[in-house]
Amino acid sequence: ETDFSDWANRWQLACERAGHQIVIIGRDQDSTSLSDRQRLQAEIEAASKFPGIDLWLVMIGHGTYDRRDARFNLRGPDISAQELARWLKPVDRPMAIINTASASAPFLIALSGQKRVVIAATKSGSEQNFARFGDFMSHAISDPAADLDKDNQTSLWEAYLRASRQTAEFYATDGRLQTEHALLDDNGDQLGVRSDQFRGLVPLEQAAGGKLLDGQYAHQWHLLRNATDAALPPDVIKKRDSLEFSILQLRDQKKSIPPEEYMERLERLMVELSELNESAGK
């Protein structure tokens, strides 16, 4: 309980530094006549009223799996992966859903989708031992040392990579068999990737079928932005991220596009991005 409270405190401090609204469910001082499950459902319903705004859902605690359903433990009735998927279905917002509990992999499968980054602390529901990934993740999300591309801000992708690698180092240093292997999915294929499939930010192998590899979209998510980005209007950031993502998609399709068409499409995107950056800098 003390560990989970510490992890939640780090997320809370990061949100407060960034000026984000935060709702914490599961602490005694937050208890009402509603159960934790009812409060969670109510907050998700309220979140559906703000379309287009990024929504982060961080789950800190224990998880279980009975070979049919994966559940996240709450005080009182628990929440299953399928139930959470139904609750979130009407919420038309970009989402980052981070389940740091044991046996959390089925949540990644159930919640994977477009405009979503889904992180699970385990690669299967059978990894049911206490998961330490959440500890390292709560540090990494605001840790400048996790900033691999040196843009003075740590993306969700960079935090995931650092936390995953630190988790593996913990088991190796302690001489234990690693009982948790985190996954991240942000391309909607329900598969996810592990940190050991990358060297730094560079994938060791390309995705099959020319599909954009996981991590590209998560790299555009920042809980704490650098000074330059923090001064930009949200609509400018959204437009810039969209253009940059389109460039990445085009780059990964280069082999299947005639050279002249590729250069024409790339130039069009680069010019639009340059004009946006120039107007934002005025």
Secondary structure, 3 states (H helix, E strand, C coil): CHHHHHHHHHHHHHHHHHCCCCCCCCCHHHCCCCCHHHHHHHHHHHHCCCCCCCEEEEECCCEEECCCCEEECCCCCCEEHHHHHHHHCCCCCCEEEEECCCCCHHHHHHHCCCCEEEEECCCCCCCCCCCCHHHHHHHHCCCHHHCCCCCCCCEHHHHHHHHHHHHHHHHHHCCCCCCCCCEEECCCCCCCECHHHEECCEECCCCHHHCCCCCCCHHHCECCCCHHHHCCCHHHHHHHHHHHHHHHHHHHCHHHCCHHHHHHHHHHHHHHHHHHHHHHCC
